[in-house]
């Protein structure tokens, strides 16, 4: 959250007009941004903005209608569909295929992955150079949910969901899931979807193995408000302004 001792700079020569910064971030035309400011729908560093305000895009915390607006053009926010067999690190000293191998020269900034997926797992990863947001997304106190689609050994008993939501004791402490459902069944295997806030190592695999349904395939399909969707394996895409704002909202900013 913004510090109380911050002030909006209205006379700093190095600052830029607030409406210009907002327009560059894709909010709308400068005239439309001026109207938003006039209607007191814009805050800068926790205070209601006014026409004539100047801001530093590198440090200003701007909200429009309560949603965070990213105006620092140096910040990068990407979604990636990590393929199976790829390690969750930007570069690997053992020479294994890593995340940076899929970026090439398309991203000039140095980005880092948010959280991890083991090499045998696949699905959604977030890549960013916004260290503050990355920390909040990973820290358990912010409780950002993650959803997984898993292929497991079946059949699935009717009470499994209730058992998982009630809590299962693992060697490093209890874990509970927020939601659980059976998506499909095929012979002795089943597809299940579960959502939880945990980020401990191999937590989903350990949890399902503990209740007698070891995982054969695991795909992370969402992190907070960001969904994997139809993004192909090995591909990345830039998050939209609305998606970035939703991430900030998910961590209380």
Order of alpha helices (4+ residues) and beta strands (2+ residues): beta-alpha-alpha-beta-beta-beta-beta-beta-beta-beta-beta-alpha-beta-alpha-beta-beta-beta-beta-alpha-beta-beta-beta-alpha
